[in-house]
Amino acid sequence: MTLVQEPAIALCDLSKRFDKFIAVDRVTLTIPKGVIFGLLGPNGAGKTTLIRMLLGVLTPDSGTGTVLGFDIVRRAAQIRKLAGYVSQRFSLYNDLTAEENLVFYGGVYGLDGDALVERRDELLEWTGLYSRRKEPAGHLSGGWRRRLAFACAIVHRPPLLLLDEPTGGVDPISRRRFWKFLYDLAAQGSSILVTTHYMDEAEHCDLVGLMLGGKLVAQGRPAALKADLHLPTLEEVFVTLASGRK
Amino acid sequence: MLQVTELTKSFGRLMALYEVSLQVARGELVGLVGPDGAGKTTLLRLLAGALEPTYGDIEVDVDRERIGYLSAHFSLYPDLTVWENVEFFAQIHGLHDQAARRRGKHLLEWVGLAEFRNRLAAQLSGGMKQKLSLACVLLHPTDLLLLDEPTTGVDPISRREFWEMINALVSEGTTVLLSTSYLEEAARCHRVAFLHQGKLLACDDPQRLIAQFPHTIMELRAPGVSRATLEEAARRFPSLVSAYAFGDVMRLSLSQALTDHQRQLAAYVTGVPGLEARPITPSLEDVFAWMLPAEGVGS
């Protein structure tokens, strides 16, 4: 057992450009383990690009980074095995049932036998999908599909979860339940990076970072960010920082 | 201006909307909220004339051409540029004149897309696509505007700008019905209609809805204490109805308000040092969580 715990994510001067457009501009960021980190920013600020670099789907132009101790360029395959990822567009197999999707994704991540069956049932119970387990994913409504996609992303108990707008268009009551899921996972030791446009959700995070035009312009505990600017809500903090840069 | 009576729509065995009755006055701003599958989209599509009711009546006191409808799904042409989409949309609505072009330009500026006018729609971010859709819907003059989740995936700044425009339209007399998953947006509407599984559970002024809430919301916080400990502490309150974590605090719904004395004793009773219990104003979210029938909502 190591005495000094390495962070879940550590980035130094990470940059990515597309032609002339600088999508991510020298981002330096450390996210400790077991923390829920909310990545905020307007549309086009570079949040999704950053997440794609963390997963090794995109190669940075400059800078370095590690995820769970693995280099994001050289050890990307290892990171993808360990991280759970839910994108804005989740990919379920519509002709497979809910439980078949879970079994399929479990298999992809190397689970099998009793362990897989046990994990499948545990997730079906936890997400409330048990009574719908025999329904093809394509027949489930948006909210249930989202829950299934989330269950599939965590079937291998990932120590790190990357969630890109997991709750866009989700009603408030379901979002409240979703956050209960996230708190449960964090309490079990998972680290979570989540992007959101809901500022009430940002208030739920242990730490938040605000991206504007590719740069990480502010980061810290929600309470500290609000106190620094003498503003009552993160929404005000967001709007103040973002409009100050226009 | 809009009168809906026992409006019902079924798709095969699925009852998407069941006997919804609703009256909307000219210039009113009504927010539709409700969980997934509540019937919000079906209601808007029925009002837009995109669906035929199974039974029930819709009386709209407006010309068909003056109803604007924005679907939740991006319905522009990805292989056209931003400006080409605007021009195309103007043409199919028979708007060819200079005024339409000026309006198009003005709208693009307002939604912050003027500098992206030559970008392909396919290359816009989610929020930008929503803004472009909105600009296109507003190209022709509308008396009744039906917006299906116009701000989903849109960042807080753009949402503020969007709401400024909505308020401007409403103050000019446009009637607006919009669905949203942001309750702070719903709270800005004149009235909020809460739908669940096809039924209209409530439709009222947001303040009046909050006033109906029978419980007290109490916020628990204790410096340096884990969520698990706070959850444990929450269970010590005898009148506890429900509790949920919100950042580093727990919010409890209590069937009986605590006296000041009981609040001061909270740390002692729960055994959590430094525990503070503070009453807070209930939100629309608390009201709707309470209105939802327990069954079918999951754990």
HADDOCK unambig.tbl for C-alpha pairs under 7 A between the chains (distance, minus, plus):
assign (segid A and resid 42 and name CA) (segid B and resid 155 and name CA) 4.86 0.50 0.50
assign (segid A and resid 43 and name CA) (segid B and resid 125 and name CA) 6.18 0.50 0.50
assign (segid A and resid 43 and name CA) (segid B and resid 127 and name CA) 5.75 0.50 0.50
assign (segid A and resid 43 and name CA) (segid B and resid 154 and name CA) 6.80 0.50 0.50
assign (segid A and resid 43 and name CA) (segid B and resid 155 and name CA) 6.01 0.50 0.50
assign (segid A and resid 44 and name CA) (segid B and resid 125 and name CA) 6.09 0.50 0.50
assign (segid A and resid 128 and name CA) (segid B and resid 298 and name CA) 5.55 0.50 0.50
assign (segid A and resid 128 and name CA) (segid B and resid 299 and name CA) 6.66 0.50 0.50
assign (segid A and resid 142 and name CA) (segid B and resid 36 and name CA) 6.79 0.50 0.50
assign (segid A and resid 143 and name CA) (segid B and resid 36 and name CA) 5.79 0.50 0.50
assign (segid A and resid 168 and name CA) (segid B and resid 152 and name CA) 5.93 0.50 0.50
assign (segid A and resid 168 and name CA) (segid B and resid 153 and name CA) 5.61 0.50 0.50
assign (segid A and resid 169 and name CA) (segid B and resid 152 and name CA) 5.24 0.50 0.50
assign (segid A and resid 169 and name CA) (segid B and resid 181 and name CA) 5.63 0.50 0.50
assign (segid A and resid 170 and name CA) (segid B and resid 181 and name CA) 6.02 0.50 0.50
assign (segid A and resid 171 and name CA) (segid B and resid 34 and name CA) 6.46 0.50 0.50
assign (segid A and resid 171 and name CA) (segid B and resid 35 and name CA) 5.19 0.50 0.50
assign (segid A and resid 171 and name CA) (segid B and resid 36 and name CA) 6.80 0.50 0.50
assign (segid A and resid 171 and name CA) (segid B and resid 181 and name CA) 4.71 0.50 0.50
assign (segid A and resid 172 and name CA) (segid B and resid 181 and name CA) 6.29 0.50 0.50
assign (segid A and resid 172 and name CA) (segid B and resid 182 and name CA) 6.99 0.50 0.50
assign (segid A and resid 172 and name CA) (segid B and resid 285 and name CA) 6.52 0.50 0.50
assign (segid A and resid 173 and name CA) (segid B and resid 285 and name CA) 6.93 0.50 0.50
assign (segid A and resid 173 and name CA) (segid B and resid 289 and name CA) 6.22 0.50 0.50
assign (segid A and resid 197 and name CA) (segid B and resid 153 and name CA) 6.54 0.50 0.50
assign (segid A and resid 197 and name CA) (segid B and resid 154 and name CA) 6.74 0.50 0.50
assign (segid A and resid 197 and name CA) (segid B and resid 155 and name CA) 5.28 0.50 0.50
assign (segid A and resid 197 and name CA) (segid B and resid 156 and name CA) 6.49 0.50 0.50
assign (segid A and resid 203 and name CA) (segid B and resid 247 and name CA) 5.78 0.50 0.50
assign (segid A and resid 204 and name CA) (segid B and resid 246 and name CA) 5.29 0.50 0.50
assign (segid A and resid 204 and name CA) (segid B and resid 247 and name CA) 3.55 0.50 0.50
assign (segid A and resid 205 and name CA) (segid B and resid 247 and name CA) 5.76 0.50 0.50
assign (segid A and resid 206 and name CA) (segid B and resid 247 and name CA) 6.83 0.50 0.50
assign (segid A and resid 239 and name CA) (segid B and resid 157 and name CA) 5.92 0.50 0.50
